[in-house]
Amino acid sequence: MLPNSARRQSVRITGWLLLGLCAIAPAFAQEPVWVPSVETLCQIAGWSIDTDPKGTNVRAAPSAKARVVGKLPRYIENEEYRFGIEFEIIGSHNGWLKITGAKDDSDRSGKPPRPTYAGMGWISGNLVRFVVQSGRGYVKPDATSARLLHLMYDEWLFGHVEIERVVACQGKWALLDYRLPDPTDNLIPLPPAQRERGRAWFQGICNSQETTCDGVVPDLPEIMKNLKEKEESKQQQP
């Protein structure tokens, strides 16, 4: 079961969304999103959002039938704090994520550390979240590939689009299933199938549950270039 904060983290979109090249040029044949067919290696981190009182099963292989090698304590959400067990994500396969180094944070909870499996294992991508400090989604984990999602004004994904599932990862990229909270709000007209949900690769992954991550803004050079061009355009106007 997912926490309310994970289901309600989205807010009203303030800008236009460009979702798929077909939104700009309907005649263009959109390239399908690349989904890895073999195990990948990843260099990101995140936290568990599983609120099951029994905790999250960490398995020996990427399968619900695989042997349980350990458990992660449940995600806690109350008036005092919200906190999920953090870990490194070092691989992915078939919708599962390979994790290691999981740890509880007694400084945040103010309570003794809970027993936490810190070894290597697999958990479902449905139970993992992180902050995405980018608003640009791509067909492949490559910034030169076709762009499927672009939040206007270069807003970040977090706070505007709800992450539903971490499908896969590769390097510092993550393949996400996402949902648009209000598909009728300031959207360029899109095919019905693309107005509410989508899938794309994102970079700018941040594992901080309380703040943002310094130095994790992959689109910064282009953002600064766009801002400069906008400022120059304003100065040239009579």
Long-range contacts (C-beta under 8 A, 24 or more apart in sequence): 1-50, 1-51, 1-52, 2-49, 2-50, 2-51, 2-126, 2-127, 3-49, 3-51, 3-75, 3-77, 3-82, 4-77, 5-77, 5-82, 6-49, 6-129, 6-163, 7-162, 9-158, 9-159, 9-162, 10-159, 10-160, 10-161, 10-162, 10-179, 10-181, 11-159, 11-160, 11-181, 12-181, 12-182, 12-185, 13-151, 13-160, 13-161, 13-180, 13-181, 13-182, 13-185, 13-186, 13-187, 14-153, 14-155, 14-160, 14-186, 15-151, 15-152, 15-153, 15-155, 15-186, 16-152, 16-186, 16-187, 16-188, 17-149, 17-150, 17-151, 17-152, 17-180, 17-186, 17-187, 17-188, 18-147, 18-149, 18-150, 18-152, 18-188, 19-148, 19-149, 19-180, 19-187, 19-188, 19-190, 19-194, 19-198, 20-148, 20-149, 20-190, 20-194, 20-198, 21-146, 21-147, 21-148, 22-190, 22-191, 22-194, 23-188, 23-189, 23-190, 23-194, 24-188, 30-146, 30-148, 31-139, 31-145, 31-146, 32-139, 33-139, 33-140, 33-148, 33-175, 33-199, 33-200, 33-201, 34-139, 34-140, 34-141, 34-201, 35-167, 35-168, 35-175, 36-92, 36-93, 36-168, 36-170, 36-175, 38-93, 39-91, 39-92, 39-93, 39-98, 40-91, 40-92, 40-93, 40-168, 40-169, 40-170, 41-90, 41-91, 41-170, 41-171, 42-89, 42-90, 42-91, 42-92, 42-97, 42-98, 42-169, 42-170, 42-171, 42-172, 42-174, 43-90, 43-171, 43-172, 44-88, 44-89, 44-130, 44-169, 44-172, 44-174, 44-205, 44-207, 45-86, 45-87, 45-88, 45-89, 45-130, 45-205, 45-207, 46-86, 46-87, 46-89, 46-97, 46-128, 46-129, 46-130, 46-166, 46-205, 46-207, 47-75, 47-83, 47-84, 47-85, 47-86, 47-87, 47-128, 47-129, 47-130, 47-207, 47-209, 48-72, 48-75, 48-84, 48-85, 48-87, 48-102, 48-123, 48-127, 48-128, 49-75, 49-84, 49-127, 49-128, 49-129, 50-74, 50-75, 50-84, 50-127, 51-75, 51-77, 56-85, 56-123, 56-127, 57-123, 58-99, 58-102, 58-117, 58-119, 58-121, 58-122, 58-123, 59-96, 59-121, 59-122, 59-123, 60-121, 60-122, 61-122, 62-92, 62-93, 62-94, 62-95, 62-96, 62-98, 62-122, 63-94, 63-96, 63-122, 64-124, 66-122, 69-117, 69-119, 69-121, 70-117, 70-119, 70-121, 71-115, 71-116, 71-117, 72-102, 72-116, 72-117, 72-123, 73-104, 73-114, 73-115, 73-116, 76-109, 80-110, 81-108, 81-109, 82-209, 83-108, 83-109, 83-209, 84-129, 84-209, 85-116, 86-207, 86-209, 89-128, 89-169, 90-120, 91-169, 92-125, 92-166, 92-167, 92-168, 92-169, 92-170, 93-122, 93-168, 95-124, 95-125, 95-126, 95-165, 95-167, 95-168, 96-122, 96-123, 96-124, 96-125, 97-122, 97-123, 97-124, 97-125, 97-128, 97-166, 97-169, 98-122, 99-123, 125-165, 125-166, 125-167, 125-168, 126-165, 126-166, 128-166, 129-163, 129-166, 130-166, 130-174, 130-205, 130-206, 130-207, 131-156, 131-158, 131-205, 131-206, 131-207, 131-208, 131-212, 131-213, 132-156, 132-157, 132-158, 132-163, 132-174, 132-176, 132-202, 132-204, 132-205, 132-206, 133-157, 133-158, 133-204, 133-205, 133-206, 133-212, 133-213, 133-216, 133-217, 133-218, 134-202, 134-203, 134-204, 134-217, 134-218, 134-219, 135-160, 135-219, 136-202, 136-219, 137-176, 137-178, 137-198, 137-200, 137-201, 137-202, 138-200, 138-201, 138-202, 139-200, 139-201, 140-201, 141-170, 141-171, 141-173, 141-175, 141-201, 141-203, 142-201, 143-203, 143-218, 145-201, 148-198, 148-199, 148-200, 149-178, 149-198, 149-200, 154-219, 154-223, 154-226, 156-204, 157-202, 164-197, 167-199, 172-203, 172-205, 173-201, 173-202, 173-203, 173-205, 174-201, 174-202, 174-203, 174-205, 175-199, 175-200, 175-201, 175-202, 176-200, 176-201, 176-202
